[in-house]
Amino acid sequence: MKERVQKFGRFLSGMVMPNIGAFIAWGFITALFIPDGWLPNERINEMVSPMLNYLLPILIGYTGGRIIADQKGAVAGAIATLGVIVGAGIPMFIGAMIMGPLGGYAIKKFDEAMDGHVPAGFEMLVNNFSVGIIGGAMSIVAMFIIGPACQVLTGALGAGVGFLVDHGLLPFTAILVEPAKVLFLNNAINHGVFTPIGVQQAQELGKSILFMIESNPGPGLGLLLAYCIAGKGSSKSSAAGAAFIQFVGGIHELYFPFVLMNPILILGPMTGNFVAIIVLSMLGGGLKAAASPGSIIAELLMTPKGAYFANICGIGVACAVSFVVTITLMKLFVRESEGDLEAAQAAMAEAKAAAKGITAPKAGGVYVDPKDVKKIVFACDAGMGSSAMGATMLRNKLKGAGITDIAVVHAPVSEVPRDCQIIVTHHELSSRAANDNPGVRIIPIKNFMGAPEYDALVTEMVEGRGAASAKSAASVKADASDRVQKGEILLKKENIRLGCKPVSPEQAIRDCGRMMVDAGIVEEGYIEGMIARNKEFPVAIGNHVAIPHGTNEARKYIIHNGLVCMTYPEGIQWDEDTVKLVVGIAVKDGGDHVDVLGAIAEAAETEEDTDALVKVGNVEALYKTLNGIKD
């Protein structure tokens, strides 16, 4: 059950997360320029409805189709999504998440059926007509069947809310309100159900709790804060901004995508709102009029005298309960593979055992002739850190075997270049990589540092291509010496500190950052970027090595590219890992740090190698080893 939830969540995430920027753009425009916004503008407000009704659903449908069947699937998914939009007449995000993948699936099955049956020279004609015909047919089906079905479903939710209100079952309205909101029926429920009844109550009592059931910003804030702490990758980095806009700007729609990518998390806001309604009822909370938009500012402005304590408690409780429930569900059901430290530890242990008996990788179900391999991609969730180290390690191994015409790059698993022939990725991301890249060979690994599959892959390429056995040591030395003469060595002797006493991971990062500041490599602001990066993606990469580096946003604080190195012979407990070699990285542009990353990867191929390197305790030896300078 857990695996199914994770797989479904990852699939929905793949549709939603690439389009978060569009949701934020719509949220800003809505918060600022709608008639009830902070800077009302009638002309700009004309964009709000088309973006909500057309742009956002079509983007989701396009992305869903692309996941299933690449570009052709994307176009078919977008066409099919338009049909469900027209057929429903209301914002159709749930319809887009159905029709986008269905359009891609239909194209995929057609291509499989036609494989080998299309005459040479007619491929483009068949491709274009198949997308047009199948996409058009799917849009008609969506318009007359899927769209109306989704509209009936959403109408039933609205009717259910009205029934609960009419029968005095107020807290239970949260069970229907939160799912209905995620289907973008928040305005219809608020102004179509709660506002008319609330106005009548406010006239009699001076306030109504009904105005707060849908507009309470607490449930959404709690969910987004949970993502800030327990999320991974782009979902985590996007959550903080979305939380601010949602809570202060009142645009609840910004938390809906975070639910759509992991539907089980709807239980968080649902439970938070349920408890908040009970608290508001007990303390006598309510608003004197509808809060629009549903921000903390609007809520307080619409709060009558004597109800501030009750309303603040209702919002706070909603946030707290939603946060606790959401983060618990994330830990149980939707924890990302690279964030699972226990699994990472087990994977490292298995990789060490496998290293004693290397076998050729056969995963992926796709055979690629070594002579046809032009690009190999290392993919991880974020496309940096661990995958970068793996890419540099394999690149150097290939160069050492005399193979220089294969590009080895690293990228996020969601942005793998389409012209690659082989993808190397964490075994728990292999299914996602295979689904997104049909026809590409997938090599799953369990440890980016020193995986036994690297040597097997190099051997396979050498034997299949008839490459030279190896570069000479003199050639390697010449390369490094040339870099020294040109002043391109990034790790300088004065930036190496040996024999440091154990500290916390955060302090080790701060110490690295301070060395960079003192060396004139970065400005002060880069240090906080390094701390933030470690929170998003732990920079301890295995084999007793950590590579602290800043976030993309922190690159503006880099003065010039450079590295620093610190050794901790007694070891630092870094999450579930032990770190003895810490290399701080600051790279603003260019790839001149790749040589050092490759040298680090080679020098720290096993924990024992790292320990031996640290034990030497000699600046000159460490300087030469990590810069790849041969004697």
N, C-alpha and C positions, 0 to 999 in steps of 0.2 A: 504494500500500500504506500509506504513512504517513498519507495523508488518511483512509483507511478506519479505521485504528487510532484516529486522533484522534476521528473522528466516533463510533465505537463507544464509546470511552472517555468522551466527553462525555455520551453517552446514559446509560451506566451511572452516571456521576457524578451525573446529574440525579436518578436514583432513590435513590442512597445518601446523598449529602451532606445533603439536607434532614433526614435522620433520624439524623445523627451524635449529636445530643443524647440520643436514646433509647438508642443504643449505650453512651454514656458513663454514663447512669443505670444501665443494667444492669451495666456494668463495676464501678461503685462498689459497688452492692448485692452483687454476686458477690464482689468482693475482700474486703469487710468481713464478710459475714454467713453465707457457706457454712460447713459444718463445719470445713473446713481454712483458713478465712479468718482475718482478724486480730481480728475481734470476733464470733465464732460466735453466731448467734441462730436457733434452730429455726423460730420463727414468721415472721420476716422472710425467711428462706431459702425459704419457700414461694412467694415471688414469682419466684425466679430461673428456674425451669423454664418457667412460663407466658410470661414475658417473652421467653425465648429461642425457645421453640417456636411461639408465637402472635403476640405483640405485634410483635416486630421484623420477621418475614417479612411480616406483613399490612401494616405500614407501608410496606415496600418495594414490595409489590404494589400498594398504593393509590397510591403516588406514581408508579409506572411507568404505571399506567392513566391517571392524571391528565395525564401528559406527552403521551400519545397523544390523549386525547379528553376533556380537562377533567374536570369533576366527575362526569359520568356514567361516563366511562372509569375514574375512580378507584374508584367503587363497584363496578363490574363487575370490575376488577382485584383488589380486596380479596376479593370473593366467590370468584373463581377461585383465588386463592391459598390460601384455606382448604381447598379440595379437595385441593391438592397436599400440604398439611401433613398432613391426615388420611390421605391415600394413602401417604405415605412413612413416617410414624411417627418421623422424626428431624428435627432442625432443617433447614428447607428454604429456605435463602436463595437457592440457585441456582434452585430451583423457583419462588420468588417473583419472581425477575428474569425468568423466562420467562412465567409466567402473568399477571403484572400488565400488561405491555404487550400481551399477546395479548387479554386481556379488553377493554382500551381499544380495540384495533384492531378487534375484532368489533363493538363499539358504534359506532365511527366508520363502518365500512362499512355498517352497518344504517341509520344516520342519512343517509348519502349516498344509499342506495337509496330511502329514504322521503321525501327532500326534495321538497316540492311535492305530496305525495300524502296528507298528513294533513289531514282536515277541520278547519276553524277551531273552536277550543274543545276539541279532543281532544288537543292537543299534550302536556299534562301527563300525561294518561292513557297515551298511547303511550310517552312517555319513561320513566315509572315501570315499566310492564309490560315494556318492552324490556330495561331494565337487569336487572330481576328474572329474566326468562326466559333471556336470553343469559348473564348472570352465573351463574345456577344450572346451565345446561347446561355452561358452561365448567368449573365446579367438579367436575361429575361426570366429565368427560373427564380433568381433572387428577387426580382421585382414583384412577381405574382405569388410566390410561395414563402420564401425566407423572410422578406421584409414584412409582409402582413403578419406572419407568425410571431416575429419579434415584437411587433406593435401590440398584438394581443397579449403577449407575455407582460410587457411593460404596463399595459392598461390594467391587467389583473393585479399587478403590484400596487398601482394607485388605488384601485377599488378596495384592496385589502387594508391599506392604510386608513382609508375612510371608514371602513367597518370597525376597526379597532378604536378609532377616535369616538365614533358614535356610541360604542358600547363600554366606554370607560376603561379600556385596557391600554392606557396611555404608554407605559414602559415598553409594551410589546410592539409598539409602532416601530421601534428601532430595528426590529428583526426584518421589517420590510423596507424601512426608509433607507438604510445604508446600502443594501444591494441595489435598490432603485436609483440611488444617487450615482453609484458607479456606472449605471447604464445611462447616465447623463439626464435623468429625469428629476434632478434636484429642483430646478425652477418650477417644473410642472407640479410637483408635490407641494412645494412650499407655498406657491402663490395660487395653486388650484385647489388645494385641500386645506392646508393649515391657516393661510391668511384670512379667508372669508370667515371661518369659525373664530379665529383669534381676534379679528376686529370686533365682533359682537361681544366676546368676553371682555376685551379691553374697555369697551364702552360701559360695561356694567361694573367691572372690578378695577379698572385702571391699569390692568396688565393681563398678559396671557402667556402661559408656558408654551403654548403651541408655536409661538414665534421662534422658540429656541430649539425645537426638535430637529429641524433640518439645518438651521443656520449655525448651530453650536460648532465653533472651530476646534474644540478640544479633541474629538475622536480622530480627525485627520492629522492633527499635530502629533498626537501620540504615535500613530503609525509611522509618520515620517521621521520622528526622533528615533524610533526603533531601527529604521533603515540607516540612520546616521551612525549608529553604534554597531549593529550586527550585519548590515548590508555589505556587499562586495562590489568592487569595480565601479562601473558607471552609475549603478543604482545608488551606491553609497555617496559618491561625489555629487550627485544631483539632488540628494534628499535635503541637504541643509538649505539650499536656495529655495527649493520648493516649499519647505516648512515655513520659511520667513514670509514668502509671498502668500501662502495659504492662510497663515495666522494673522498677519498684519494687513494684507491686501484683501483677504476674504474670498479668494478664488479657490474654492474647495476642489474644483476639477483637477487641480494639480496633483492631488494624491490618488486620484482614480487609477492612473496607469500603474502605480505601484501595487495596487490591489489586483488589477487585471493580469499582471505577469505572475502573480502567485495568489490565485483566488481564495485559498483557504484563509488568507490573512484578513478577509472581510470580517472574520469573527472578532478581530481586535476592535475596530471602530463600532461594530454592532454591540459588543459587550460594554464598551465605554459609554456609548449613548444610552443604553438600557439603564446602567447604574446612574448616569447623570440625570435622567428623567426622574428616577426615584428620589435622588437628592434634592432636585429642584422642587419636586412636589412636597417633600417634607419641610423644606426651609422657606417655602413660599416665594420661589423665584418666578421670573417671567419678564417679558418686555412690554412696553406700552405701544409698540408698533413693530412692523416687520423690519428686521435688520438686513439691509441690502447695500453692499455685499456683506456676506456673513463673516466679517472680520472682528477681531477683539475690540477694535475702535468703535465699529458700528454697534456691537453688542452693548458696550458701556454707554454709548450715547443714547440708546433706546431703553436703558434701564431706569425705571422710576425710583424715586427716593425711597430708601428703606429696603431695596432689593439687591443692592450691590453685593453684599456678602453672599447671599444665596446664589446669585448668578456667577460670581467668580468661583465659588465652590463647585457649581455645576460644570463649569468649563474646566477647572483644574482636575476634578475627579474623572471627567470624561477622558482627558489627556492621559492621566496616570494609568487608568484601567486599560485603555487602548494600548498604551505603551507596553505594559506588562504582558498582556495577552499576545500582542503581536510579536514581541521579541521571543517569547516562549515558543510560539508556533514556528518562528524562523529557525530557532535552534533545533526543533524537533523534525521539521519537514523540509525546509527550503534552504538549508545551509549549503553554501557553495563549496565545491570540492576543494578549491585551493585555500579555503578558510578552515578546513577541517584539519587541525594540527595533529590530532591522533592518527588520522589516516595518512598524513604526510610522514609522520614518524615511522609508521608501519611500512609505508612504501619505500622509505630509505633503507630500512633493514632488509626488505626483500630484494632491493636493487643490489645491495652488497653481496647477498647470497648468490644472486644471478650472475654477478660479475665473475664468479669462479667457473662458470660454464656458459660461455657466450654462444648464442645461437642466432641465426639470421632472422630478422624481423619478417613476419609473414602476415601481420595484421592489415586490415583495410580492405581485403577482398579485391584489390585492383593490382594487376601486374603492370609495372612500368619498366620498359627496357632501359638499362643504365645509360645507353647511348643517347636516349631521348630526354634525359633529365637535365634541365637547364636552371631550375630554381627549386630550392627546398625552403620551406617556411617553418619556423618554430613558432607555435601559437600557444598562448596562455590567456587567461581571462582578461588581463590588462595589456598584454603585449610588451611588457618591459620587465626588468629585473631578471626573474628566473629564465624566461625564454631568451632574453638577450645573452645571458651567460651560456646557455645551451647552444645558441646559434654561433657564438664566437668559438666555442670549443670544437664543434663539428667543422666549422670553416677552417680552423687551423689544422685539424686532423686531415681534412681533404687536401689542403695545401701541402702538408707534410708528405702526402702520398702522391704529390705531383699533379693533383687535379685542381686547376685554377679557373675552369670555365663554368663552374656551377655556382650560381649565386645562392648564398645562405643568408636569409633575413629573418627578422622576428616581427610578429604582428599580433594584435588581439584576435582571438578566435572568431570574432564576428566580422573582422575586416581582412581576411586572408586574401592576398592577391590572386586574381583569377588565372594568372598564367603560370602557376606553380604545378609541379608534378607530384611532389611528396610533401606531406604535412607531418611534422613531429609535434605531438602534443601530450598533455597529461592524460592518462588512461581514462579518467572520468569525464574528460572533455571530448573524447574520441568520437562518440556517437554524434555529438553536435557538429563537430568538424566534418564528419562524413555526410551528414544530412545537408549541410550548407555547400559542400564541394563534391558533388557526384563526379565520378571518374578520376578522382585524385586518390593516390595511395595514402593511407593513414598509418603512421607508426606510433602506437601508444607507448608512453614510457611512464615510469613511476618516480623518477628523480632526474631533474634537468642537469644536475651536477654529476658527471661521471657515469651516465647511464650506459650499460653494456651494449645497448642497441647502436650506439655511435660507432664503435669499432666494427660491428657486424655490417653496418651500412657502408662504411668506408671500404671494407673488404669487398663488399658486393659491387661497389662502383669501380674499384680498381680492376677486379676480375672481369667485369662486364665491359669496361671501356679500354682495357689494355694499357692503363696509365703507367707512368713511370713509378718506380717503387717509392721514392722519397726525395725531398729536397736535401741538399747537402747542408751540413752544419755551417759551412762557410757562407752559404747563401743567406741563411737565417741571420748569422752574425752580421753580414753586410747590411741587411735590411735594418736591423736595430742600430747599427753604427751610423748609418745614413740619417736615421731619425735623430740621433744624438747631435750630429753635426748641424742639422737644420734647426735645432732647438725645439723639437717636437715632442720631447719626452714629457709626459704629463705628470708622472710621479717623480718628484725630485727628492734628493736625499734629505734635504732640510724639512721635508713634510712627512717623514717617517718617524714614528715614536714607538719605542720598544719597551716591553716589560711593564705594561700598565697594570695597575691593580684593578680587580673586578669592581664593576659599578653596575647600575641598572642599564637596561637597553636605551632608555631615553637619555640618560646621562652620557652614555657612549656616543650617541648621535650628536648630542650637544657639544661634546668635546671635539668630535670630527668637524662639526660646523665652525667651532671657534678656531680650530687650526686653519680652516679655509679662509675665514675672515682675516686672521692675522697674516696669512700668506698673500692677501690681496686677490684671492681667487673669487670670492663672493662678498656680497654685502650682508648685513645682519639678518635681513628678512628671509634669507635662504634657509636659516636654521629651522625656523618654524615650518617651512615647507618640507624639510626633511622629517620632522616629527610627524607632520600630517601624512606623509607618504607611508611611513611605517605603520600608522594606524589603519590606512586603507589597504595596503599590501605589505605584509611583514617582509622586511628586507633581509632576514636571515634565510639563506638559500640552501642550507645543508652543508655537510662536510666541514663544519666548524667555521663557516665563512658568512659574513654579513656585508652587504654593499649599500649603505645608506645613501640616498639621493633625494632630491627635492621633487615636488609635484611639478606638473607642466606650468602651473600658474607662477611657481616660484622661480622659473628660469629668468625672469626679468631682473633678478637680483645677482645673476652671474656676471662677473666682470670679464673673466676669460676661462676657457676650459682648464680643468686641473683636477688632481686627485690628491688625497692624503691617506696615510696608512697608520693603523695602530694595532699592536699585538697585545693580547691578554693571555699569557701562558697558563694562568690558573682557570681561565674560562669564564664566560658570562652566561648566566641562564637567560636565554632569549626565547620567551614563550616556552615551547616544548623542546627547544634546541639548545645546544651549547655552542657558543661562538668564541673563537680564539683569534681570528684574523678579521679586522674591520677595515674596509676600504671605502672611504667617502668619495663620492663621484659628483662632479659639477660639470655638466656638458650643455653648453648653450646652443651650439650648432655643429654640424659636421660629424664625421664618424671617426675622428682621430683617437677616440678612447677605446675603439674596438680592439686594437692590438694589446692594450693592457688587460682588458677583460679576458681576451683569449689566453694571455699569459697566466692570469690568475686562475682561470679554469683548468689549465694544464698543470699548474703547480699544486692545485688543491683538488686533484682528481679523486682523492679519497680522504677520509678523516685523518688517516695516518700521515698522508702527504702534508696536510695542513699543519698537523702537530709538529712534524719534523722541521717544516719551514719556520714556524714560530720559535721552536727550540733553539735554532741556530743563534738567534739574538745578535745578529750582525747587520748593521745598516747597509753596508756595501753589498752583502749577499742578497738581502731582501730587495734592494734597489735593482740589481741585475736580474734577479729571478722574475719579479713582477713586471719588469719592463721588457722581458724577453731578450735580454742581452746575453749572448753566449761568450764564454771565455775563449 
